[in-house]
């Protein structure tokens, strides 16, 4: 990025950020400065109370804005099936919050919850612990098996090559691999700088067992620096160690929206030795992207279903190669559900039975199959729809300026490419600035959004590596910038970024409301 950042700390205070953009620090503005959208003087902002406007005025403005939007983005009309989906499955959005935190969690389609409740309440439909052999237990087992098959189908995974292990979430799946991987001296764990904390946590297992921790860097807007990745893996193959190493890949960053060049990275990993295994964190990728484990056959893949379908919560999965779970991963603990594997070694239980501890969430699991089926019906439309909306959002935010010409927003995440729908994710991470170019505190921005009934996210979003990188601090955050790191890990939302993320139910009106809020309310906070 072409801006510069300085970070200063005063004892007992939050960090003071000063951002100077390329055009130089803007001149100080007077207290009555208003904000305008560059090139559109009609959007001068009045000094009325934030968030207040008449319904008739808002409706007229919305209609005009929609017409202009469709003229600029004619491809949006081809995704009208998603408007029908929203009208039938997300009726509670009408008159409710403007929800733009899909990266934090998807919203559930209403029929999914109704149909799941109907299944559970159907006369005669009893559901028992799957470890028993009664009719009710058999019903639970059959539905769990159907859910496993649906997951494999959703990820285009060969059922003879992969199996599904249920976990509490993607974090639990990542932890399972980290805990069971045979790290040892001479081996390594290779992690992305732009990754969720759940990925970074794997390094603790590696360090405890004497393996080396290595990081590969990210690009100027996050994601993967492929040259650095090649260099790190080349170094591992050159040391000639026979110890196994684990490469972890963030499929899509939850902050930067950058997607990993998965096919290329797998090719590099394979070229550097047979003892290099791959783990894909697909928590942010799976909800809006088509994944094919036949085409990109990682050894293991982690997902969370509330991220994909919105319901059920508390359920995720590790989709893992049978050979990897049987021949590479090692059990370090066992409980009720896995006792067979311990009592009768080599008796041949199914791969997932070796790893699922205790009683499954057998009442929640049946909802997975229906949720994935619904999402699958609309996945072909999502890249076009979300790329258009993300472009409208990012370009709209970038056009908002104060009366003195200073920008309201500095976007640091990957920008969408209309010519390549789905090439990046649908989250915009940014810094809101005042009229002198100094960042506004994110907690202040978040409170303003809450008053306007907009649900977004601020802080580090559990990805301090990306935040440091995007703020021009080193992505090698484990040993540098300790005080800033402590702020991020404590969840201090005043430090970091503002993230606006879109999903399956997002539409033009959602983005329009966010842009209106930014132009009207946030600029009122930023006049100096």
C-alpha positions, 0 to 999 in steps of 0.5 A, spaced: 500 500 500 502 507 498 500 510 505 504 510 511 503 509 518 506 511 525 504 508 531 505 511 538 503 509 545 502 513 551 502 510 558 495 507 560 492 509 553 490 506 547 495 507 541 494 513 537 494 512 529 496 517 524 495 515 517 497 520 511 495 518 505 498 519 498 495 526 497 498 529 503 495 531 509 488 535 508 488 542 511 484 542 517 476 543 516 472 548 519 466 545 524 461 546 519 464 542 514 460 537 510 461 531 506 460 529 499 460 524 494 466 525 490 463 528 483 456 528 486 454 535 489 447 532 490 449 528 496 452 534 501 450 532 508 446 536 512 447 537 520 440 533 521 440 528 527 444 522 525 440 516 522 433 521 522 430 522 515 422 521 513 420 514 510 418 518 504 424 521 502 428 515 504 423 511 499 424 516 494 432 516 494 432 508 495 428 508 488 433 513 485 439 509 487 436 503 485 435 505 478 442 508 477 445 502 480 442 497 475 444 502 470 451 501 472 451 494 474 446 490 469 449 483 471 445 484 478 439 482 474 441 476 472 441 474 480 434 475 481 433 468 484 437 471 490 432 476 491 426 471 491 430 467 496 431 473 501 423 475 500 421 468 502 427 465 507 429 471 510 423 475 511 425 477 518 430 482 515 425 487 513 424 492 518 430 489 522 437 491 522 441 491 516 446 485 517 453 486 514 457 481 518 456 475 514 463 473 515 462 473 523 456 468 522 451 467 516 443 468 517 439 462 517 433 461 512 427 460 515 424 454 512 431 450 515 429 451 522 421 450 521 423 443 517 428 441 522 423 442 528 418 438 524 422 433 523 424 433 531 416 433 532 414 428 527 409 423 531 413 417 532 420 420 530 424 419 537 432 420 536 436 416 541 444 416 542 447 413 536 451 409 541 445 404 542 442 399 538 435 401 538 430 404 533 431 411 535 438 410 535 438 407 528 434 413 526 440 418 529 445 414 526 442 414 519 441 421 519 448 422 521 450 418 515 446 422 510 449 428 513 456 426 512 454 424 505 451 431 504 458 434 506 462 430 502 457 432 496 458 439 498 465 439 497 466 435 491 470 429 495 470 422 494 467 418 499 472 412 498 478 417 499 475 422 504 471 421 511 467 426 515 469 427 522 464 432 526 467 437 531 464 443 535 466 448 529 472 449 524 476 451 530 475 444 533 477 441 527 483 445 526 485 443 533 484 436 532 489 436 526 494 440 530 493 435 536 494 429 532 499 431 527 506 427 529 510 433 530 517 432 532 524 435 531 526 436 524 519 437 522 515 444 521 509 447 521 508 452 516 503 457 517 500 463 513 501 470 516 494 472 514 490 467 518 485 466 524 487 465 531 485 458 530 490 457 525 496 460 529 494 456 535 497 450 531 504 452 532 503 451 540 502 443 538 508 443 534 513 447 539 511 443 544 514 437 540 520 440 538 518 442 531 520 448 527 514 454 526 515 457 520 510 463 516 509 465 509 507 472 508 502 475 505 501 480 499 500 488 500 492 487 501 493 480 504 492 473 502 498 469 500 505 471 497 506 465 493 514 467 492 515 467 499 511 460 500 515 457 495 521 459 498 519 457 505 517 450 502 524 450 498 527 451 505 524 445 508 525 440 502 533 442 502 534 440 509 533 433 507 529 431 514 525 425 514 520 428 519 513 430 517 511 437 516 504 440 516 502 446 511 496 450 513 492 454 508 487 459 509 482 458 503 479 465 504 481 471 509 476 473 514 479 480 514 482 481 507 477 477 503 484 474 499 483 467 496 489 463 496 491 460 490 490 453 492 491 449 486 498 452 485 500 451 493 498 444 493 503 443 487 508 447 490 507 442 497 507 436 493 513 438 489 517 439 495 516 432 498 512 426 500 512 428 508 509 435 507 501 434 508 496 440 507 490 442 512 485 447 509 481 452 513 475 453 509 471 456 514 471 463 510 471 460 503 466 455 504 459 459 505 460 463 498 465 459 494 465 452 490 470 447 493 472 441 489 476 436 494 477 432 487 481 438 484 484 440 490 485 434 494 488 437 501 489 432 506 484 435 511 479 441 511 475 444 516 469 448 516 463 451 520 456 450 518 453 456 522 458 460 517 455 456 511 447 455 513 446 460 519 444 453 523 445 449 526 450 453 531 456 448 535 457 444 529 463 443 524 467 438 521 474 435 519 473 433 512 479 428 512 483 423 507 482 416 510 489 415 509 491 421 513 487 420 519 489 412 519 496 413 518 499 420 520 494 422 525 495 419 532 490 419 537 492 422 544 486 422 548 480 417 548 473 418 551 466 414 550 465 415 543 472 412 541 473 407 546 472 401 541 479 404 537 482 403 544 479 396 547 480 393 540 486 396 536 486 394 529 479 391 529 477 396 523 472 401 526 470 407 521 475 412 520 470 417 524 469 413 529 476 413 531 476 421 532 469 423 535 469 423 542 463 422 546 456 423 544 454 427 537 450 432 537 445 427 534 439 432 534 442 438 530 446 434 525 440 432 521 439 440 519 446 440 516 443 436 510 437 440 508 442 447 510 447 445 505 442 443 499 439 450 500 445 453 499 447 449 493 441 451 489 444 458 489 452 458 489 452 459 482 449 466 483 453 468 489 460 470 485 456 475 480 451 477 486 457 478 491 462 481 487 457 486 484 455 488 491 462 488 494 464 493 488 458 498 489 460 498 497 468 499 496 467 504 490 461 508 494 465 508 500 472 511 496 468 516 493 465 519 500 470 525 501 469 531 506 468 538 504 476 539 504 477 534 499 479 529 505 477 522 504 472 518 509 475 511 508 481 508 507 480 501 504 485 496 506 482 489 504 482 486 497 478 490 492 473 486 487 474 485 480 468 485 476 471 481 470 473 476 475 466 474 479 468 470 486 476 472 485 476 475 492 471 474 498 465 479 499 468 483 506 471 490 506 476 492 511 477 499 512 479 505 516 474 511 517 478 517 517 476 524 520 477 530 516 484 531 517 486 524 515 486 521 522 483 515 524 476 515 528 476 510 534 473 504 531 469 503 537 466 510 536 464 508 529 461 501 531 456 505 536 454 509 530 453 503 526 449 500 532 444 507 533 443 506 525 441 499 526 447 496 522 450 490 524 458 490 522 464 488 526 470 492 528 477 490 531 482 484 529 476 479 527 481 474 531 486 475 525 491 480 528 496 478 522 492 480 517 490 487 521 498 488 523 500 487 515 494 491 513 496 497 518 503 496 515 506 493 521 510 486 521 506 480 519 511 476 524 507 479 530 509 473 535 515 477 537 514 484 535 509 490 537 507 486 543 503 492 546 499 492 540 498 485 540 496 485 547 490 490 545 488 485 539 488 479 543 484 482 548 479 484 543 480 491 544 475 494 538 478 501 538 484 498 535 484 495 528 479 495 522 472 496 521 469 490 517 463 490 512 461 483 510 456 480 505 453 474 504 447 469 501 442 474 503 445 481 502 442 485 497 442 492 494 438 495 499 443 493 505 449 496 501 445 503 500 443 503 507 451 502 509 453 508 504 448 512 507 450 511 514 457 512 512 456 519 508 451 522 513 453 519 520 460 517 520 462 524 517 458 528 522 463 524 527 469 526 523 469 533 522 474 537 526 
